[in-house]
Amino acid sequence: MLAFHDIATSRDDIAAAVTRLEREPKRVRLNKGVAGRGAKLLTEKQQARLVEMTKFYPRVDFEPIELG
């Protein structure tokens, strides 16, 4: 991923970052799914755009995430 985005770093830098995060677990944020959050945070135009994007994946059922 780093190479794809042309981010130069060493293995030592990555290992140090992982070690630092392991020492401070409260700094690691996990995204928790919250039902209805998109409807609250996104405008109608943004929601409509997401629904339009689902058309690129005709075989995927987006109903479980209320985008169908």
Summary of the structure (lengths in Angstrom):
residues: 68
radius of gyration: 18.6
end to end distance: 30.9
largest distance: 45.5
contacts: 94
relative contact order: 0.07
helix: 51%
strand: 0%
